[in-house]
Structures are given as structure tokens and as C-alpha cells.
Amino acid sequence: MKAKGYSQIQEAKAIKEKLDIQKESVNQLSGLILQLAKQGLSYSYGRSFTMAVFSVVGTQAISNVIRIARNQALHYEDGKPSE
């Protein structure tokens, strides 16, 4: 018969594994959304979309935020996120 502590450890490992899978899913979906946003801007405005100011997030144009976040997401998927 297994000790009670053993089953709690197994349950904790199972919960952590599920959370890790969910985290990876959210990361993948976020990257996909950023990629689609970037493609939409490129399609509508060409390569000069980084110069267009549609709206602002803090002090940055949303087009810059999308471009930089999308590039960061690509590096994250490669396992090499920038510091």
C-alpha cells in the first residue's frame, strides 16, 4: 500500500504538468495572434506599417508593440528569448 504522502506528490506532479501544458498553449496562441496582427498590418500597409501610428500603448505606436512582441514570441519559441 502506498503512503498518503506519495499520492499527494503524484497529484501535485499531475497538476504541475497540466499547468505547464496550459502555459505553453497560451504562449503559442499569443504568438499566433501577434503573427496574425503583424501580417494584417503588412498586408494593409506594406513594409512601412511600422511608421504608421494607429493608436498608442503607453508611449509606443501599437504597430511597434505588435512587431516587437511578435519577434520576441518567435525567439521564445526558439528557446532563445532576449534579455
C-alpha positions, 0 to 999 in steps of 0.5 A: 500500500502506498503512503498518503504522502506519495499520492499527494506528490503524484497529484501535485506532479499531475497538476504541475504538468497540466499547468505547464501544458496550459502555459505553453498553449497560451504562449503559442496562441499569443504568438499566433495572434501577434503573427496574425496582427503583424501580417494584417498590418503588412498586408494593409500597409506594406513594409512601412506599417511600422511608421504608421501610428494607429493608436498608442500603448503607453508611449509606443505606436501599437504597430511597434508593440505588435512587431516587437512582441511578435519577434520576441514570441518567435525567439521564445519559441526558439528557446532563445528569448532576449534579455 
